[in-house]
């Protein structure tokens, strides 16, 4: 068990319900993220293709519309 000493309330550090993530299949690879009005905000790339990780349009934080 870890003790956190903070002036920030625990419910702001650990929200009661984590945001719902979504997986999008992209030709055998996957993009994981949170759906927003701008599309899927990418948080993770799951792929065996190294080019997917080097492509800036699939970088974490980018929006994907597909």
N, C-alpha and C positions, 0 to 999 in steps of 0.2 A: 504494500500500500504506500502510495506517495502522498506526502503532505505538501500542499501549495499555500504559501503565505502571500496573500495579495489583498489590495484594497478594492479590487474589482469583485463584484458579487459573483458567486459560483455559477448562477444561471446565465451569466454573460460569457463565462469561459467555457462552460459545458452546456450548450442549449439542450432543452428537454427533448426535442425531436430533431435529429440531424436532417439536413436537406435530402430529398429523394434524388438519387443518381439514376442515370439512364445510360444504357449501352446502345451504340449505333454500329451496325455491321458495315464495314467498308471493304468489300472484296476480300474477306477472310481475316481482316484485321478489325480491331474494335476501338472506338473512341468512347471514353466514359466521361460524363459530365452532368451538369445541372441544366435543365431546360429553362430558358428565359425568353423574353419577348424578342431578343435578337437571334435566337436559335439555341443551339447547344453550347454552353460555355464549357470548353474542354478542360478536364482536370487530369486526365491520364490517357495514354496511348498504350494499347495492348496489341503487339504485333511481333512477328518473327522477321519482318522486313526492316533492315536498318534504315532504309530510305524514308520510312514513315517518321522516324524520330528526327531526321534531319530536315524534313519539310516544315517550313515555318508556319504554314497554314494549319498544321495540326499541333502546334505548340500549346502547352497548357496556358489557359487564359484567353485563347482565341475563341471566337464564335464560329460555329460550323452550322451551315444551313444545308440540309440534305435530305 
